[in-house]
């Protein structure tokens, strides 16, 4: 049973691994601070915050959001730690509220890994405070307890941290605010709002507030014979001396405490931000020709705002997604209302003994059912009208999409040429709802990728249960990964995107054949434990090197010939061929890689790695889950519809993929 705490009340904790859930009515910053018996924070390394989201036994969100989940492993905390404080603050320098008294009272809950609530606390009574210590986990006589604190500070994080005894309080508060600002700048764009119910013009998209290793393990035996490559090329060799690897303190689920770097200066060789994202307001969209009297307006491709046709189409697609979500929500709400009203009327009929029998009762029941049918028909008529408009718009927009946004069967691919600039976004598949099964909304994600991709090859991948063979799902998962990788290679300029593959057992040889045979891979797919260690070591070292260069303001001092292109690592058959060290490196790349041009694409069944327990939970949470078969696992941010996702696969017998990859390989050779 959940303990609902009031300020100052405590409650015992019987579990060591916990999750702290924070819910607020506005984006807030969540952090966690370690302290000794007296409540003193010894240094900045004792605070987990968006700039350094992991510390021994702690993991917090990377940016401001209305909802947070903080992971705590009490057994992994250092011996000197006796208290863990959960700190909440309002983002500084933004356009949002500046005091907690102007927003809804934040709610904090401590839960187990199974999701069951242990204790909860609603922070009421706040006024001018902009930072608050919400909860405190503390150790008393060898046992852990949670206490509702609710201590607020009008001076913000700097005053809070100063009160906790941290000498560098003001510097750390500034670092946290800077990391939050950078997180907002990198966040994925949200669908633009409407100006009016019947206005089809799209407004400028605004940033959305998105979600969100201990020791070394023995490597492969030296001198072992490398496996035979099923790809026809030279097998990867075993390096004589492995590259130096970073070490991570502690044994918590994720304790790689790497500070978020500052934004690279414009024009530096390692600036991985999109070169054409602008903050100024774009020009208004083109106007459609006037419709005939009594006729609906004819849809026009690119009728949203934007600096270019590409940006206008991007905003228009998001607008279609929002329209379909809201009109479907209105229909479902109307149907629910009609059913509840009919149930209430029938209940009233049955509650009156005089109307239970005879013609009067039958007439009342028929009238209730007739009113229900009338309401449902009206709702369906409105839905059909909106769907017809969206269908007409989709029929106009789909043929006008550029290659980065288009399906593989779009004729635009037959005229493909290697681009000179990076597009704004990339299509990863289609989304649809059961009420409008004909409409397929392109699922667009911004470039460069800000999260890794996880193609789930588990048994739950099929919404209709038609795929039950794990081998068939694994093969289809690799085909999906190859299609996504080929699309990424196709939309980047020549030489600005590099793909690496880890396939320890060689089980993905056939699906990987188009990438291997066209010569677009950086090297043959890595095989065996030695190949896994080699690729992960090089990419981890690359992230470390770029990270140090950015932090030191020495982006121009990278080694001669350093490859500054975006890097993609495709991992098949995880965790086969991975030891503890490789798993830690993979988690590090998933967490830190995207900010420094290294992206992850995993084809894996989560159940196969269940032996690692909660250690890998942060890895799965950090990746965008996709499926190789249709699956209703994605939700919109407004009403939470379960959207069915369909991957972007090539039509059977199509030669488009080979033609595109051939052009990419040729362009790369000419560039060299």
C-alpha positions as CSV (number, residue, x, y, z in Angstrom):
1,X,0.0,0.0,0.0
2,X,1.3,3.4,-1.0
3,X,2.3,5.8,1.8
4,X,1.0,9.3,1.1
5,X,3.5,11.5,2.9
6,X,3.1,15.0,4.3
7,X,6.0,17.4,4.9
8,X,8.5,16.0,7.4
9,X,7.0,12.5,7.4
10,X,9.2,9.5,6.6
11,X,8.7,5.9,5.5
12,X,11.0,2.8,5.4
13,X,12.4,1.5,2.1
14,X,12.6,-2.2,1.7
15,X,14.2,-2.2,-1.8
16,X,17.6,-1.0,-2.9
17,X,16.8,-0.3,-6.5
18,X,14.2,2.4,-6.9
19,X,12.7,4.7,-9.4
20,X,11.6,8.2,-8.4
21,X,8.9,9.6,-10.7
22,X,8.3,13.4,-10.9
23,X,5.2,14.9,-12.5
24,X,4.6,18.7,-12.9
25,X,2.4,20.9,-14.9
26,X,5.3,22.6,-16.6
27,X,8.8,21.7,-17.7
28,X,11.2,21.5,-14.7
29,X,14.7,20.4,-14.1
30,X,15.4,17.3,-11.9
31,X,18.7,16.5,-10.2
32,X,19.9,14.4,-7.3
33,X,22.5,15.2,-4.7
34,X,24.6,12.9,-2.5
35,X,25.6,14.1,0.9
36,X,27.1,12.9,4.1
37,X,25.6,12.4,7.6
38,X,25.4,16.1,8.2
39,X,23.7,16.8,4.8
40,X,26.8,18.4,3.2
41,X,27.6,17.9,-0.5
42,X,31.4,17.4,-0.8
43,X,31.8,18.4,-4.5
44,X,30.2,18.8,-7.9
45,X,30.9,15.1,-8.6
46,X,28.3,14.3,-5.9
47,X,25.5,15.9,-7.9
48,X,23.7,14.2,-10.9
49,X,22.1,16.8,-13.2
50,X,21.3,17.2,-16.9
51,X,25.0,18.1,-17.6
52,X,26.3,15.0,-15.8
53,X,23.2,12.7,-15.7
54,X,24.9,9.7,-14.1
55,X,26.8,9.3,-10.9
56,X,27.5,6.2,-8.8
57,X,24.1,4.8,-8.0
58,X,22.1,7.7,-9.7
59,X,20.7,8.5,-13.1
60,X,18.6,11.5,-13.9
61,X,17.0,13.1,-16.9
62,X,19.1,15.0,-19.4
63,X,16.8,18.0,-19.9
64,X,13.9,19.9,-18.6
65,X,10.5,18.1,-18.9
66,X,7.1,17.9,-17.3
67,X,7.7,14.3,-16.2
68,X,10.9,12.7,-15.0
69,X,12.1,9.2,-13.9
70,X,15.2,9.1,-11.7
71,X,16.9,5.8,-11.1
72,X,18.5,5.1,-7.7
73,X,20.6,2.1,-6.7
74,X,21.2,2.4,-2.9
75,X,23.6,-0.5,-2.8
76,X,25.9,1.2,-5.4
77,X,26.3,4.4,-3.5
78,X,29.7,5.2,-2.0
79,X,30.1,4.4,1.7
80,X,30.5,8.0,2.6
81,X,27.0,8.8,1.3
82,X,24.2,8.8,3.8
83,X,21.6,11.0,2.1
84,X,20.2,11.4,-1.4
85,X,18.3,14.5,-2.1
86,X,15.9,14.9,-5.0
87,X,16.2,18.5,-6.3
88,X,13.6,20.2,-8.5
89,X,14.0,23.6,-10.1
90,X,12.4,25.8,-12.8
91,X,14.5,26.4,-15.9
92,X,16.4,29.7,-15.7
93,X,16.3,32.3,-18.4
94,X,13.4,30.9,-20.3
95,X,9.9,32.1,-21.1
96,X,8.3,29.8,-18.6
97,X,7.2,30.4,-15.0
98,X,9.8,31.7,-12.5
99,X,8.2,30.5,-9.3
100,X,6.5,27.3,-8.2
101,X,3.6,29.2,-6.8
102,X,2.5,29.9,-10.4
103,X,2.3,26.3,-11.4
104,X,0.5,23.1,-10.3
105,X,2.0,21.4,-7.2
106,X,4.7,18.9,-8.3
107,X,4.0,15.3,-7.4
108,X,6.9,12.9,-6.5
109,X,6.6,9.1,-6.1
110,X,9.1,6.5,-5.0
111,X,8.5,3.2,-6.8
112,X,10.1,-0.2,-7.1
113,X,11.4,-1.6,-10.4
114,X,8.0,-3.3,-10.8
115,X,6.3,0.1,-10.9
116,X,4.6,-0.4,-7.5
117,X,4.4,2.8,-5.5
118,X,6.1,2.8,-2.1
119,X,5.6,6.4,-1.1
120,X,4.4,9.6,-2.7
121,X,4.4,13.3,-1.8
122,X,2.7,16.4,-3.3
123,X,4.7,19.6,-2.8
124,X,2.0,22.0,-1.8
125,X,2.4,25.4,-0.2
126,X,5.2,26.7,-2.5
127,X,5.1,30.3,-3.6
128,X,8.2,32.4,-4.6
129,X,10.5,29.4,-4.6
130,X,12.2,28.5,-7.9
131,X,14.1,25.5,-6.5
132,X,13.1,22.9,-3.9
133,X,14.4,19.8,-2.2
134,X,11.5,17.5,-2.8
135,X,12.5,14.2,-1.1
136,X,15.4,12.8,0.8
137,X,16.5,9.2,1.0
138,X,18.6,8.7,4.1
139,X,20.4,5.9,5.9
140,X,19.7,5.4,9.6
141,X,21.3,2.5,11.5
142,X,21.9,0.5,8.3
143,X,18.4,0.9,6.9
144,X,17.2,3.4,4.3
145,X,14.1,5.6,4.6
146,X,12.4,8.3,2.5
147,X,11.4,11.7,4.0
148,X,9.2,14.3,2.5
149,X,11.2,17.6,2.7
150,X,9.6,20.3,0.5
151,X,12.2,22.9,1.4
152,X,12.1,25.7,-1.2
153,X,14.5,28.4,-2.2
154,X,13.6,31.7,-3.8
155,X,17.2,32.1,-5.0
156,X,17.1,29.1,-7.2
157,X,19.6,26.3,-7.5
158,X,22.5,28.4,-6.4
159,X,20.9,29.2,-3.1
160,X,19.8,25.6,-2.6
161,X,23.3,24.1,-3.3
162,X,24.9,26.8,-1.1
163,X,22.6,25.8,1.7
164,X,23.8,22.2,1.2
165,X,27.4,23.2,1.8
166,X,28.7,23.0,-1.7
167,X,31.6,25.5,-2.2
168,X,31.1,25.6,-6.0
169,X,27.3,26.2,-5.8
170,X,27.1,29.1,-8.2
171,X,29.4,27.5,-10.8
172,X,27.4,24.3,-10.7
173,X,24.1,26.1,-10.9
174,X,25.3,27.9,-14.0
175,X,26.5,24.6,-15.6
176,X,23.1,23.0,-15.0
177,X,21.3,25.9,-16.5
178,X,23.6,25.9,-19.5
179,X,23.1,22.1,-20.0
180,X,19.3,22.5,-19.9
181,X,19.5,25.3,-22.5
182,X,21.6,23.1,-24.8
183,X,19.1,20.3,-24.3
184,X,16.3,22.5,-25.4
185,X,18.3,23.6,-28.5
186,X,18.8,19.9,-29.5
187,X,15.3,18.7,-28.8
188,X,13.1,17.2,-31.6
189,X,10.7,19.6,-33.1
190,X,7.0,19.2,-32.2
191,X,4.0,19.4,-34.5
192,X,3.2,23.1,-35.1
193,X,-0.1,24.6,-33.6
194,X,-3.1,25.7,-35.5
195,X,-4.3,29.2,-35.8
196,X,-7.9,28.2,-36.4
197,X,-10.0,25.0,-36.7
198,X,-10.4,25.3,-40.5
199,X,-7.0,26.9,-41.2
200,X,-4.8,24.4,-43.1
201,X,-1.7,26.6,-43.0
202,X,1.0,25.3,-40.7
203,X,2.8,27.5,-38.2
204,X,6.5,27.4,-37.4
205,X,7.5,24.3,-35.4
206,X,8.7,25.1,-32.0
207,X,11.0,22.9,-29.8
208,X,9.4,20.2,-27.8
209,X,10.4,19.1,-24.4
210,X,11.3,15.5,-25.1
211,X,11.7,12.5,-22.8
212,X,14.3,11.1,-22.2
213,X,29.9,0.9,-15.6
214,X,31.7,-1.0,-13.5
215,X,35.2,-2.4,-14.0
216,X,36.6,-4.2,-16.9
217,X,36.0,-7.7,-18.2
218,X,38.4,-10.1,-19.8
219,X,38.8,-9.8,-23.5
220,X,39.0,-12.5,-26.1
221,X,42.0,-14.8,-25.6
222,X,45.1,-13.3,-27.3
223,X,46.3,-15.2,-30.3
224,X,42.9,-16.8,-31.0
225,X,42.1,-17.5,-34.6
226,X,39.7,-14.9,-36.1
227,X,36.5,-16.3,-37.4
228,X,35.9,-16.9,-41.1
229,X,33.9,-14.1,-42.6
230,X,30.6,-15.0,-44.2
231,X,30.7,-11.7,-46.2
232,X,33.4,-12.7,-48.6
233,X,35.9,-10.1,-47.6
234,X,38.9,-10.2,-45.3
235,X,38.0,-11.1,-41.7
236,X,38.6,-8.4,-39.1
237,X,42.0,-8.9,-37.5
238,X,42.6,-9.0,-33.8
239,X,44.4,-5.8,-32.8
240,X,47.8,-6.3,-31.2
241,X,47.1,-3.8,-28.5
242,X,43.6,-2.7,-27.7
243,X,42.9,1.0,-27.7
244,X,42.8,2.7,-24.3
245,X,39.2,2.5,-22.9
246,X,37.6,4.9,-20.5
247,X,36.8,3.5,-17.1
248,X,33.6,4.3,-15.2
249,X,33.4,4.5,-11.5
250,X,30.9,2.6,-9.4
251,X,28.6,-0.3,-10.1
252,X,25.2,1.4,-10.6
253,X,23.1,0.8,-13.7
254,X,24.9,3.7,-15.3
255,X,27.7,5.6,-13.7
256,X,29.6,7.1,-16.6
257,X,29.7,10.6,-15.3
258,X,30.6,12.6,-18.4
259,X,29.8,16.3,-18.4
260,X,27.7,17.6,-21.3
261,X,29.9,19.7,-23.5
262,X,29.3,23.2,-24.6
263,X,27.9,23.7,-28.1
264,X,30.8,23.6,-30.7
265,X,31.5,26.9,-32.4
266,X,29.9,27.4,-35.8
267,X,32.0,26.2,-38.6
268,X,34.2,23.9,-36.5
269,X,35.0,20.5,-38.0
270,X,33.0,18.7,-35.3
271,X,29.8,20.8,-35.2
272,X,27.2,18.1,-35.5
273,X,24.2,20.5,-35.3
274,X,22.1,20.8,-38.4
275,X,23.5,23.6,-40.5
276,X,20.1,24.9,-41.7
277,X,18.1,25.2,-38.5
278,X,17.0,28.8,-38.0
279,X,15.4,30.6,-35.1
280,X,13.8,33.5,-37.0
281,X,10.2,33.4,-38.1
282,X,9.9,32.0,-41.7
283,X,7.9,33.6,-44.4
284,X,4.2,32.8,-44.6
285,X,3.1,29.8,-46.7
286,X,1.9,30.1,-50.2
287,X,-1.9,30.6,-50.6
288,X,-4.1,28.1,-52.3
289,X,-6.4,29.1,-55.1
290,X,-9.9,30.0,-53.8
291,X,-12.3,27.2,-53.7
292,X,-15.6,27.2,-55.6
293,X,-18.7,28.3,-53.5
294,X,-19.9,25.4,-51.3
295,X,-16.8,23.3,-52.0
296,X,-14.0,22.5,-49.6
297,X,-10.6,24.1,-50.1
298,X,-8.4,22.0,-52.3
299,X,-5.2,20.8,-50.5
300,X,-1.9,22.0,-51.7
301,X,1.5,20.4,-51.0
302,X,3.7,22.7,-48.9
303,X,1.0,24.9,-47.5
304,X,2.8,25.2,-44.1
305,X,5.2,27.9,-43.1
306,X,8.9,27.4,-43.7
307,X,12.0,28.8,-45.2
308,X,12.0,26.1,-48.0
309,X,9.7,23.6,-49.6
310,X,11.4,20.9,-47.6
311,X,10.7,22.7,-44.3
312,X,7.1,23.5,-45.3
313,X,6.5,19.8,-46.2
314,X,7.9,18.8,-42.9
315,X,5.6,21.1,-41.0
316,X,2.7,20.0,-43.1
317,X,3.2,16.4,-42.3
318,X,3.3,17.1,-38.6
319,X,0.1,19.1,-39.0
320,X,-1.6,16.1,-40.7
321,X,-0.4,14.0,-37.8
322,X,-1.9,16.4,-35.3
323,X,-5.2,16.7,-37.2
324,X,-5.7,13.0,-37.4
325,X,-4.9,12.6,-33.7
326,X,-7.4,15.2,-32.6
327,X,-10.2,14.3,-34.9
328,X,-9.9,10.7,-33.9
329,X,-9.9,11.7,-30.2
330,X,-13.1,13.7,-30.8
331,X,-14.8,10.7,-32.4
332,X,-13.8,8.3,-29.7
333,X,-15.0,10.8,-27.0
334,X,-18.3,11.2,-28.7
335,X,-18.8,7.4,-29.0
336,X,-18.0,7.0,-25.3
337,X,-20.4,9.7,-24.4
338,X,-23.2,8.1,-26.4
339,X,-22.6,4.7,-24.8
340,X,-22.5,6.2,-21.3
341,X,-25.7,8.2,-21.9
342,X,-27.5,5.1,-23.3
343,X,-26.4,3.0,-20.3
344,X,-27.7,5.7,-17.9
345,X,-31.0,5.9,-19.7
346,X,-31.4,2.1,-19.7
347,X,-30.5,2.0,-16.0
348,X,-33.3,4.5,-15.3
349,X,-35.8,2.4,-17.2
350,X,-34.8,-0.7,-15.3
351,X,-34.9,1.0,-11.9
352,X,-38.6,1.9,-12.3
353,X,-40.7,-1.2,-11.7
354,X,-43.6,0.3,-13.7
355,X,-41.5,0.5,-16.9
356,X,-39.7,-2.9,-16.7
357,X,-42.4,-4.7,-18.5
358,X,-44.9,-3.9,-21.2
359,X,-44.8,-1.6,-24.1
360,X,-43.7,1.4,-22.1
361,X,-40.4,-0.2,-21.1
362,X,-39.7,-1.5,-24.7
363,X,-40.4,2.0,-26.1
364,X,-38.0,3.6,-23.6
365,X,-35.3,1.1,-24.5
366,X,-35.7,1.6,-28.2
367,X,-35.6,5.4,-27.7
368,X,-32.4,5.1,-25.8
369,X,-30.8,3.0,-28.5
370,X,-32.0,5.3,-31.2
371,X,-30.5,8.3,-29.5
372,X,-27.2,6.3,-29.1
373,X,-27.2,5.5,-32.8
374,X,-28.0,9.1,-33.8
375,X,-25.0,10.4,-31.7
376,X,-22.7,7.8,-33.1
377,X,-23.8,8.5,-36.7
378,X,-23.2,12.2,-36.1
379,X,-19.7,11.6,-34.7
380,X,-18.9,9.2,-37.6
381,X,-20.1,11.8,-40.1
382,X,-17.8,14.4,-38.7
383,X,-14.9,11.9,-38.6
384,X,-15.5,10.8,-42.2
385,X,-15.6,14.5,-43.3
386,X,-12.2,15.1,-41.6
387,X,-10.7,11.9,-42.9
388,X,-11.8,12.7,-46.4
389,X,-10.0,16.1,-46.2
390,X,-6.9,14.5,-44.7
391,X,-6.9,11.7,-47.4
392,X,-7.0,14.3,-50.1
393,X,-4.2,16.1,-48.5
394,X,-2.1,12.9,-48.1
395,X,-2.7,12.1,-51.8
396,X,-1.2,15.5,-52.7
397,X,1.6,15.6,-50.2
398,X,3.0,12.1,-50.7
399,X,4.1,12.5,-54.3
400,X,5.7,15.9,-53.5
401,X,8.0,14.6,-50.8
402,X,11.8,14.7,-51.3
403,X,13.8,11.4,-51.1
404,X,14.5,11.8,-47.4
405,X,10.7,12.0,-46.6
406,X,9.5,9.6,-49.4
407,X,8.7,5.9,-49.3
408,X,10.9,3.6,-51.2
409,X,8.2,3.1,-53.9
410,X,8.0,6.8,-54.6
411,X,9.2,7.6,-58.2
412,X,11.4,10.4,-56.7
413,X,14.0,7.7,-56.0
414,X,14.4,6.8,-59.7
415,X,15.8,10.3,-60.2
416,X,18.0,10.2,-57.1
417,X,21.3,12.0,-57.0
418,X,23.7,12.3,-54.1
419,X,22.7,15.5,-52.2
420,X,24.9,18.4,-51.4
421,X,23.2,19.3,-48.2
422,X,21.8,17.4,-45.2
423,X,18.0,17.3,-45.1
424,X,16.0,18.5,-42.1
425,X,14.5,15.1,-41.3
426,X,14.3,11.4,-42.3
427,X,11.4,9.1,-42.8
428,X,11.6,6.0,-40.6
429,X,8.2,4.5,-41.5
430,X,4.5,5.2,-41.5
431,X,1.9,5.8,-38.7
432,X,-1.8,5.1,-38.8
433,X,-4.9,4.7,-36.7
434,X,-7.6,2.0,-37.0
435,X,-10.4,4.6,-37.7
436,X,-8.5,5.9,-40.7
437,X,-6.6,2.9,-41.9
438,X,-6.1,4.3,-45.5
439,X,-4.2,7.4,-44.3
440,X,-0.5,6.8,-43.7
441,X,1.3,9.7,-42.0
442,X,5.1,9.7,-42.6
443,X,7.1,9.3,-39.4
444,X,9.7,11.9,-39.7
445,X,12.7,12.4,-37.2
446,X,15.0,15.4,-37.3
447,X,18.6,15.1,-38.4
448,X,21.2,14.6,-37.1
449,X,19.7,11.8,-35.0
450,X,19.4,12.7,-31.4
451,X,18.6,9.2,-30.2
452,X,19.8,5.8,-31.2
453,X,17.4,3.3,-32.8
454,X,16.4,-0.1,-31.5
455,X,14.7,-2.4,-34.0
456,X,12.9,-4.9,-31.7
457,X,13.2,-8.4,-33.1
458,X,11.3,-9.9,-30.1
459,X,8.1,-12.0,-30.3
460,X,5.9,-9.0,-29.4
461,X,6.9,-7.2,-32.7
462,X,3.7,-8.2,-34.6
463,X,0.5,-6.6,-33.7
464,X,-1.5,-9.4,-35.2
465,X,0.7,-12.2,-34.0
466,X,1.5,-13.4,-37.5
467,X,5.3,-13.5,-36.8
468,X,6.3,-16.0,-34.2
469,X,9.5,-17.4,-35.6
470,X,12.4,-15.7,-33.8
471,X,14.8,-16.4,-36.7
472,X,12.4,-14.8,-39.2
473,X,11.9,-11.8,-37.0
474,X,15.7,-11.4,-36.6
475,X,16.2,-11.6,-40.4
476,X,13.4,-9.1,-41.0
477,X,14.9,-6.8,-38.3
478,X,18.2,-6.8,-40.1
479,X,16.5,-6.0,-43.4
480,X,14.8,-3.1,-41.7
481,X,18.1,-1.9,-40.3
482,X,19.7,-2.1,-43.8
483,X,16.9,-0.1,-45.3
484,X,17.3,2.6,-42.6
485,X,21.0,2.7,-42.9
486,X,20.8,2.9,-46.7
487,X,18.4,5.8,-46.4
488,X,20.8,7.6,-44.0
489,X,23.6,7.1,-46.4
490,X,21.5,8.3,-49.3
491,X,20.4,11.6,-47.7
492,X,23.8,12.7,-46.5
493,X,26.4,14.3,-48.8
494,X,29.2,12.1,-50.1
495,X,31.6,11.1,-47.3
496,X,29.7,12.7,-44.5
497,X,28.1,9.5,-43.1
498,X,30.0,6.3,-42.2
499,X,28.5,3.0,-41.3
500,X,30.1,0.3,-39.1
501,X,28.5,-3.2,-38.5
502,X,28.9,-5.6,-35.6
503,X,27.6,-9.1,-36.5
504,X,29.4,-11.4,-34.1
505,X,28.0,-14.7,-35.4
506,X,27.6,-13.7,-39.0
507,X,23.9,-14.4,-38.9
508,X,23.1,-11.2,-40.7
509,X,25.2,-11.9,-43.8
510,X,22.4,-12.2,-46.3
511,X,20.4,-9.1,-45.2
512,X,23.7,-7.1,-45.1
513,X,24.7,-8.1,-48.6
514,X,23.5,-4.9,-50.3
515,X,25.7,-2.8,-47.9
516,X,28.7,-5.1,-48.2
517,X,28.6,-5.6,-51.9
518,X,28.2,-2.0,-52.8
519,X,31.2,-1.0,-50.7
520,X,29.5,1.7,-48.6
521,X,30.6,0.2,-45.3
522,X,33.7,1.5,-43.5
523,X,35.0,-2.1,-43.1
524,X,33.6,-5.6,-43.4
525,X,31.2,-6.5,-40.6
526,X,33.0,-7.2,-37.3
527,X,32.9,-10.9,-36.3
528,X,33.4,-12.6,-32.9
529,X,34.3,-11.1,-29.6
530,X,37.6,-9.7,-31.0
531,X,35.7,-7.8,-33.7
532,X,33.2,-6.4,-31.2
533,X,36.0,-5.2,-28.9
534,X,37.9,-3.6,-31.8
535,X,34.9,-1.6,-33.2
536,X,33.6,-0.5,-29.8
537,X,37.1,0.5,-28.7
538,X,37.6,2.7,-31.8
539,X,34.3,4.4,-31.6
540,X,34.5,4.9,-27.8
541,X,37.9,6.4,-28.2
542,X,36.5,8.7,-31.0
543,X,33.8,10.0,-28.7
544,X,36.3,10.7,-25.9
545,X,38.7,12.5,-28.3
546,X,36.0,14.8,-29.7
547,X,34.6,15.3,-26.3
548,X,38.0,16.5,-25.0
549,X,38.5,18.7,-28.0
550,X,35.1,20.4,-27.6
551,X,35.6,20.9,-23.8
552,X,39.0,22.3,-24.3
553,X,37.9,24.6,-27.1
554,X,40.4,23.0,-29.4
555,X,38.2,21.5,-32.1
556,X,40.8,22.4,-34.8
557,X,43.6,20.4,-33.1
558,X,42.2,17.0,-33.8
559,X,44.7,14.6,-35.4
560,X,45.4,15.0,-39.2
561,X,43.0,12.9,-41.3
562,X,40.5,12.6,-38.5
563,X,37.2,11.5,-39.9
564,X,34.6,14.2,-38.9
565,X,31.7,12.5,-40.6
566,X,28.6,11.2,-38.8
567,X,29.2,7.6,-37.6
568,X,26.5,4.9,-37.4
569,X,27.1,1.6,-35.6
570,X,24.7,-1.3,-36.5
571,X,24.7,-4.1,-33.9
572,X,23.2,-7.5,-34.7
573,X,22.5,-10.4,-32.3
574,X,23.1,-8.4,-29.1
575,X,24.3,-9.6,-26.6
576,X,26.0,-12.4,-28.4
577,X,29.7,-11.7,-28.5
578,X,29.5,-9.0,-25.8
579,X,31.3,-9.2,-22.5
580,X,30.7,-6.8,-19.6
581,X,33.3,-4.3,-20.9
582,X,31.6,-4.3,-24.3
583,X,28.2,-3.8,-22.8
584,X,29.5,-0.8,-20.8
585,X,31.0,0.7,-24.0
586,X,27.8,0.2,-25.8
587,X,25.8,2.0,-23.1
588,X,28.4,4.8,-23.2
589,X,28.0,5.2,-27.0
590,X,24.2,5.2,-26.6
591,X,24.4,8.0,-24.0
592,X,27.2,10.2,-25.2
593,X,27.6,9.3,-28.8
594,X,24.8,11.3,-30.5
595,X,26.1,14.6,-29.2
596,X,29.5,13.8,-30.9
597,X,28.4,12.3,-34.1
598,X,28.2,8.6,-33.2
599,X,24.8,7.0,-33.5
600,X,23.6,3.5,-32.6
601,X,21.2,1.2,-34.4
602,X,20.5,-2.1,-32.5
603,X,18.7,-5.2,-33.8
604,X,17.9,-7.1,-30.6
605,X,15.4,-9.1,-28.6
606,X,15.3,-7.6,-25.1
607,X,14.5,-11.0,-23.6
608,X,17.8,-12.4,-24.8
609,X,19.7,-9.9,-22.7
610,X,17.5,-10.4,-19.6
611,X,20.4,-12.0,-17.8
612,X,21.9,-8.5,-17.3
613,X,18.8,-7.6,-15.3
614,X,18.1,-3.9,-14.7
615,X,21.6,-2.9,-15.8
616,X,20.5,-2.5,-19.4
617,X,17.2,-0.7,-18.6
618,X,18.8,2.7,-19.3
619,X,20.1,1.5,-22.6
620,X,16.6,0.5,-23.9
621,X,15.1,3.7,-22.5
622,X,17.7,5.8,-24.4
623,X,16.8,4.3,-27.8
624,X,13.8,4.9,-30.0
625,X,12.0,1.5,-30.3
626,X,11.0,0.5,-33.8
627,X,9.7,-2.8,-35.1
628,X,10.3,-4.8,-38.3
629,X,6.5,-5.6,-38.5
630,X,3.4,-3.4,-37.9
631,X,3.0,-2.8,-34.2
632,X,0.8,-0.3,-32.2
633,X,3.4,0.9,-29.7
634,X,3.9,4.6,-30.4
635,X,1.8,7.3,-28.7
636,X,1.1,10.9,-29.7
637,X,1.9,13.7,-27.2
638,X,-1.6,15.1,-27.0
639,X,-4.2,12.4,-26.4
640,X,-1.9,9.3,-26.2
641,X,-3.4,7.3,-29.1
642,X,-1.7,4.0,-29.8
643,X,-0.5,4.5,-33.3
644,X,0.4,1.6,-35.5
645,X,4.0,1.9,-36.8
646,X,4.9,0.3,-40.1
647,X,8.6,0.2,-41.1
648,X,9.8,1.6,-44.3
649,X,10.8,-1.5,-46.3
650,X,11.5,-1.9,-50.0
651,X,8.9,-3.4,-52.3
652,X,9.6,-7.0,-53.3
653,X,11.9,-7.3,-56.3
654,X,12.8,-3.6,-56.3
655,X,16.3,-2.6,-57.4
656,X,16.1,0.9,-56.0
657,X,18.3,0.1,-53.0
658,X,21.1,-1.3,-55.2
659,X,20.9,1.7,-57.5
660,X,21.0,4.2,-54.7
661,X,23.9,2.5,-52.9
662,X,25.8,2.3,-56.1
663,X,25.6,6.0,-56.5
664,X,26.6,6.6,-52.9
665,X,29.7,4.4,-53.3
666,X,30.6,6.1,-56.6
667,X,30.3,9.6,-55.0
668,X,32.5,8.5,-52.1
669,X,35.2,7.3,-54.4
670,X,35.2,10.5,-56.4
671,X,35.4,12.5,-53.2
672,X,38.5,10.6,-52.2
